[in-house]
Amino acid sequence: MPTDATLTSKGQTTIPKEIRDSLGMKPGDRMTFTLMPDATVVIRVKGRHVAELAGMLHKKGRKPLPVESLSR
């Protein structure tokens, strides 16, 4: 689904609503832009905040480990 956008004189653009909705983007989401050798730009949405990751690795019955004991 090709969608056009315009670049302003300040270097800003608006991500079209269809794209934002498809990606589940919300205000405050961060993006990473990667320029490929063929001039294609890949945009990745970084919508997760560190606080949302809390408890993801928790398993019932597993004892918590202090940070100092983790190997690097």
N, C-alpha and C positions, 0 to 999 in steps of 0.2 A: 504494500500500500504506500506508494510514493506520496509524500506530503512536503509542501514547500514552507520555508520560513525565510524571514528577511533579517539581515544583519544591520543593526543601527550604527550611527556614527560613533557611538561609545563602545562598539564591539559586543553589544548584547543582542540576544535573540530570544524568542519565546518558543519553548518546545510545544508543538501542537497538542491540543487536548486529547486527540485520539491516541497519540503516542504516550502521553502521561498516564492516561487511563489504562492502556494496555500493559504498561510496566508497573502499575500500581504506585506511581510516584505521588508524593505529597510534599507540601512546603517544608523546606529544611533538608530534604534528601540531598546527598552529595553525589557527584558524578566524577568519573575518571575518563579523560579523553586520550586515546592512543592513535597516533598517526602512523598508518601502515606505509610501506615503501611504494605502493601503487596509488597513494594519495587518498585512500579510503580512511575515514575516521571511525573508530570504534568507540562507542560511548557505553560505559558500564555504570549502572546506578548502584550507589552504595547507600541503601536505605536503612541499614541496621545501625543502631547506636550501641555503644559498648554496654550500656545498662540493660539492653535487651538480651544480651548474651549470658547474663548472670544465671547460674544454675543449669545451663545446658548440658554440662558434663556430669551432673549429679546422678548417682545411681543409689537406690535404696540399699542400705547396709554397708556401703563403702565409707570408710573413715576419711575425713578431710585431711589433706596433706598441707603442711606449711610450705609456703613458697620457697623457702630456703632449701628444702629437701628435693626440689625438682631439679632434674639434670638439664643442662643447657645444650 
